[in-house]
Amino acid sequence: MAGKVKKPGKRGRKPAKIDLKAKLERSRQSARECRARKKLRYQYLEELVSSKERAICALREELEMVRQHQLDMNSDFKHMIELCAKEKLHNTDHRGQTLPV
């Protein structure tokens, strides 16, 4: 065991000396890729918002049509009630008795 000489210092792999230019280029490339991903994410979100806004407009139009239809139905119903009331008045005598038809 006397043949082994122990070296002082850290154990394991020593970090390789990284070329500074290569490191900067990798950093730039990473930044470009990050910006590209960010741009795609924003485009996706803008399209999603646009799609939701179109859906909201369509639903508002549909709601307005339904409201108008309900108003028309209410108007028709009121008109029918008025006609029935007039006919009932027409078919009664001066004492409020319904006349036979």
Secondary structure, 3 states (H helix, E strand, C coil): CCCCCCCCCCCCCCCCCCCHHHHHHHHHHHHHHHHHHHHHHHHHHHHHHHHHHHHHHHHHHHHHHHHHHHHHHHHHHHHHHHHHHHHHHHCECCCCCECCC
